[in-house]
Structure formats: C-alpha cells, structure tokens
C-alpha cells in the first residue's frame, strides 16, 4: 500500500511538472478606479459573494438541409465530466475559501459576516442564504458552489434556484453603511471543453467537434436566448462618500488560462453525419446512409486526484497574484 501511494505521488508530481504556473504576467487590474484610495479604508472586509463554477456538461448540435438531391442531417453531441463528483466540488470550494480568508486574516484584515452586513439598509428586503451547497441553476452546464460556514445575501431566488442580485452594484452604498469596509466579490470558473459545429447543405453533412482544454476562465451558458456568464475575478470596492469610490478588479489577461496539466484522459471527440443521396448515379461508390438524428453521449474522464490538485493550484495561484495587487493598494 505504501508503495502504491508513493508511486501515485511520483506520478502526480510528474504530471504537475507539465503544468504552467500562473504568474503576475497572467493577471491584470485594468478596469478599476482610484485603487490606491483603498488605503483609506479600515482593515475590515465583507465578502459579499464567493462562488466557484465547475464545468460539468456541454452540448452542441449541427444540421444541414438537403433539398431535392439529399436528405437533411442532424448531428448532436453531449459531453459530461466524469471522475469527480459533488463532494469533490464542495471540498475544492471550501479549500479555496479557507486559503483566501486565512491570507486576509494574516495581513490583519477583519472579516465581517453577513450578520454584520445585515445592518446595511441595502439588504433590508434581501434573502440571507447559508453556504455549503451546490447548485445547477446558476449557469447551465456548470455546478456552482459556495463554501461551508459562509453566509450571503441575494435579492431574490427563482423557483429553479437561480439567484438574482441588484441590477446596479450596491457595493459602494454597503461599504458606506459598514463604515468604509472593503466589499469583496470572488468568482472562480473552471471550464474544460470547447465545442465547434460545421455543416454544408451542398455536401450534405453536419459535424460536431469537442476539444478538452482544462482552464481557469469564464463560466458561460445559455438560458434560452439569455446568455449567463461569470469570469474568474476578485473585485474590491470601498467608499468614503458619494462619488468617492475606490474600485480594484483583478482578472485574467485574455479569456482564460490553460493549465496544461494532463488532467483528462482524452483530448478530442468528434461526431459527423452524412446525408443519404436521393439521386444515385452508377459511379457514386459510397455506402448510403439514411437521414437520421444522432444523439451521442461522451464522458470526459479525468483523474480525480489530479483534477482536485490542479484546480486548487490554479485558484491558489490566481488568489496569490490578486491579493498581492490588493495589498499594494490597500495597506499603507
């Protein structure tokens, strides 16, 4: 047993050696305002939101219209994450939150709770929620987590569990109600799959391709015609008074950061469908295929230990870089 554990440790070390470290060159703080005025705020923070998003399901569909010469085609693909489950997502969320809050405390910041923040008039008609739960309702295709032992407020909650905030960011007003405390919003997203479709009415085919690419990036999904998204970022806001706001936003340069670690067994999936040709000349020597609708499911198998270790590494390295920028602006 000890030999097996040792071999697994050696394999994980070798796998992570292939990973690309996330450094200061991969983050940016552009988009903020008067960031250095965070130094005027007390060393008190309120974490208004803290969410992780784990990509677990993706689907795509392509079709072609054949007309009089060829029949129609339709090709669909559904890819599901395999190898990790809900306890793993909650474990990761708790670990990322603990590292984040421990770092803040080590620098002398007091972390205000939802009970403290309830004194803000902005939360008068809001719903207080307890963390430690996973939700499939926030962004389609993603499991979203909040840490255990953490409470937060939402403006309202739909029947399907999707949470709604205010249309306009209330953080400056909440900061003023909390004597200038710094309001923090945190989000981490871990997409793992890119899907592309192709079709040709002339050639009579449709195809769907899926490429596995484990990243720290942006959670994105569609609710009908409504796009929903949440980028990986840390946002810090404080306010000394009306029009005297300090805003720091730390996010990734570009849309995502590729881990490059061999977390997944497979790298690509592909499905295609060729239409049956109604007019069949004698020289057309192919195997005819009837018009059909293809519903194909694929499982993107990952290594459980490496998925968790690599997810924690990406979140930790991003947090480290973001907090370095925050401390440089917030500590006198």
C-alpha positions, 0 to 999 in steps of 0.5 A: 500500500505504501508503495502504491501511494508513493508511486501515485505521488511520483506520478502526480508530481510528474504530471504537475511538472507539465503544468504552467504556473500562473504568474503576475504576467497572467493577471491584470487590474485594468478596469478599476478606479482610484485603487490606491484610495483603498488605503483609506479604508479600515482593515475590515472586509465583507465578502459579499459573494464567493462562488466557484463554477465547475464545468460539468456538461456541454452540448452542441448540435449541427444540421444541414438541409438537403433539398431535392438531391439529399436528405437533411442531417442532424448531428448532436453531441453531449459531453459530461465530466466524469471522475469527480463528483459533488463532494469533490466540488464542495471540498475544492470550494471550501479549500479555496475559501479557507486559503483566501480568508486565512491570507486576509486574516494574516495581513490583519484584515477583519472579516465581517459576516453577513450578520454584520452586513445585515445592518446595511439598509441595502439588504433590508428586503434581501434573502440571507442564504447559508453556504455549503451547497451546490447548485445547477441553476446558476449557469447551465452546464456548470455546478456552482458552489459556495463554501461551508460556514459562509453566509450571503445575501441575494435579492431574490431566488427563482423557483429553479434556484437561480439567484438574482442580485441588484441590477446596479452594484450596491457595493459602494452604498454597503461599504458606506453603511459598514463604515468604509469596509472593503466589499469583496466579490470572488468568482472562480470558473473552471471550464474544460471543453470547447465545442465547434459545429460545421455543416454544408447543405451542398455536401450534405453533412453536419459535424460536431467537434469537442476539444478538452482544454482544462482552464481557469476562465469564464463560466458561460451558458445559455438560458434560452436566448439569455446568455449567463456568464461569470469570469474568474475575478476578485473585485474590491470596492470601498467608499468614503462618500458619494462619488468617492469610490475606490474600485480594484478588479483583478482578472485574467489577461485574455479569456482564460488560462490553460493549465496544461496539466494532463488532467483528462484522459482524452483530448478530442471527440468528434461526431459527423453525419452524412446525408443519404443521396436521393439521386444515385448515379452508377459511379457514386461508390459510397455506402448510403446512409439514411437521414437520421438524428444522432444523439451521442453521449461522451464522458470526459474522464479525468483523474480525480486526484489530479483534477482536485490538485490542479484546480486548487493550484490554479485558484491558489495561484490566481488568489496569490497574484490578486491579493498581492495587487490588493495589498499594494493598494490597500495597506499603507 
